[in-house]
Amino acid sequence: MSYSFTDIFDIPSLTRLCESYTETNGVVTALLDLQGNVHIKTGWQDICTQFHRVNPTSAKRCTESDTHLAGQLAAGKKYNVYRCQNGLVDVAVPVFVDGEHVANFFTGQFLFEEADQEHFRRQGETLGYDLIPYMDALNRVPVFNEEEIRKIIDFLVCLAQIMGEMGKSRLDLLNMQKLQQEKVIELEGIKNKLETLAAEDPLTGLYNRRSFNRRLNEEFSRAKRYRHDLSVAMIDVDFFKVINDTYGHAAGDEILIAVANTLMKNVRSSDFVARLGGDEFCIIFPEMSSKNSLAVLEKIRALVHQIKIPQTGTLPSLTCSIGLAQVRADYTSADMLLINADKALYQSKSQGRNCSTEFLDTGQMVD
């Protein structure tokens, strides 16, 4: 089984049933898994618990009895009755769940006829028992006739069958729950993949416009609430359409990927980089002044200038234009920040490209 023994069987409920059976009939019970672990034990006789299973010699005989009983059941017997070498009788019934032998139900520690007092006295002397309590324990061992034994065995066989059926039901339930859990995990994985696809640009792996707009609104609200700095940069690859038309879309894609990697490697983990479409990229700089943001952007611009794409061969050095805007007290929406960053980007392009421009609250631009 792929589940533990206690997953399959309701041990507390079975224990209460066995305790009631023992109290009513004086019959001992035990439920053992195939590894010999005892899960239920009720009404065991003192002669076994205080003598036979304590002394090393007689305890070995008990183990041999348990092994013999279990071995016969493994061979396919419906039940097994065995007189152990210590003189008592044991009975075992197999428990099957979905055709698999998983446990053995034991009873025993009784006699078929009145005890041979002399035999047990000699046995007690040989094993070094304290004879008075040993013989007293012997006299408490129940004696069952053939009809009583038959009823006990019938009960155990019926109980083992019911246990198997209940175990099968619990096993089916566990398997169904496992399948449901696996399905939930599978669906969660699909959901995460879909969310990733919905949030990311498939070419560069950067966040897409939808994710950018959501994050920009979040950061804008946070900056206004806590009066934090917030800068937004827009970045365009210069003459990208010409490059794309001249060298092909494969080369263009390589350029976009290289630029995206350059951006990601040179910002903080708290910054947010996105590709809005085409050759247009954006960076959100939470809690960063425009001065520090410009320093980062100038470093990025210099690194973009160093990008080499093998397919382009004679392509002149790559350049980019950058526009930056910082949140101001009078801004009422994140759109104003983006609009002003776009104005600064347009100014960079108007000034010959390959430069960075910051939008000032006066409407002026500064390189």
Secondary structure, DSSP 8 states (H G I E B T S, - for coil): --S-HHHHS-HHHHHHHHHHHHHHH---EEEEETT--EEEEES--HIIIIIITTSHHHHHHHHHHHHHHHHHHHTT-S-EEEE-TTS-EEEEEEEEETTEEEEEEEEEEEBSSS--HHHHHHHHHHHT--HHHHHHHHHTS-B--HHHHHHHHHHHHHHHHHHHHHHHHHHHHHHHHHHHHHHHHHHHHHHHHHHHHHHB-TTT-SB-HHHHHHHHHHHHHHHHHHT--EEEEEEEETTHHHHHHHH-HHHHHHHHHHHHHHHHHTS-TTSEEEEEETTEEEEEEET--HHHHHHHHHHHHHHHTT---GGGTT-----EEEEEEE--TT--SHHHHHHHHHHHHHHHHHTTSS-EEEE-TTS-EE-
